[in-house]
Amino acid sequence: MRLDKYLKVSRLIKRRTVANEACDAGRVIVNGKIARASYNIKEGDIITISFGTKELKVKVSKINEHATKENASEMYETTT
């Protein structure tokens, strides 16, 4: 699954266009490297997203094409 779609489906970022812009601006890092929106996400990848001064680091645990609000958080685990 594409990185921008994963960020939207997992509800880490609200809209796919915003996820796309964040990737273009270099604010999304996957496994220690700046990733483009077209990067193919796999289970076990570590995603770091910079929101201004805050930074969110998650590990991909599951990939679903569709997720409801209740089970979207099952797609990732937050790490420190």
C-alpha positions in Angstrom: 0.0 0.0 0.0 1.2 3.5 -0.8 2.5 5.6 2.1 0.0 8.4 1.7 -2.9 6.0 1.5 -1.7 4.2 4.6 -1.4 7.4 6.6 -5.0 8.3 5.6 -6.6 4.9 6.2 -4.8 4.5 9.6 -6.0 8.0 10.5 -2.5 9.2 11.4 -3.2 12.1 9.0 -6.8 13.2 8.2 -6.6 13.6 4.4 -4.6 11.9 1.7 -3.7 15.3 0.1 -2.3 16.5 3.4 -0.3 13.2 3.7 1.0 13.7 0.2 2.1 17.3 1.0 3.8 16.1 4.3 5.8 13.5 2.3 6.7 16.1 -0.4 7.9 18.5 2.4 10.2 15.7 3.9 8.3 15.5 7.2 7.6 11.7 6.8 10.5 9.3 7.4 10.3 5.6 7.0 13.1 3.4 8.4 15.4 6.3 8.8 15.0 7.7 5.3 12.8 10.5 3.9 10.0 8.8 2.0 7.9 9.9 -0.9 4.2 9.4 -1.0 4.5 6.5 -3.4 6.7 4.5 -1.1 5.3 1.0 -0.6 4.6 0.3 3.1 5.3 -3.1 4.6 4.5 -4.6 8.0 7.3 -3.8 10.4 8.2 -0.5 8.9 8.9 2.4 11.3 7.2 5.7 10.3 8.2 9.0 11.9 6.0 12.0 11.2 7.0 15.6 12.2 4.1 17.8 13.2 5.8 21.2 13.8 7.6 20.7 17.1 6.0 17.3 17.9 7.2 14.0 16.4 5.1 10.8 16.2 6.9 7.5 15.7 4.8 4.4 14.9 5.5 0.8 13.8 3.2 -0.7 11.1 1.6 -3.8 12.5 -1.2 -4.4 10.0 -2.2 -3.2 6.5 -5.9 -2.9 5.6 -7.4 -1.4 2.5 -10.3 0.0 4.6 -10.5 0.7 8.3 -13.3 2.0 10.5 -12.7 4.6 13.2 -12.7 1.9 15.9 -10.1 -0.4 14.3 -7.8 2.2 12.6 -5.5 2.3 15.6 -4.9 -1.5 15.3 -2.9 -0.8 12.1 0.0 0.6 14.0 1.8 0.6 17.4 3.3 3.8 18.9 7.0 3.6 19.8 9.3 5.9 21.7 
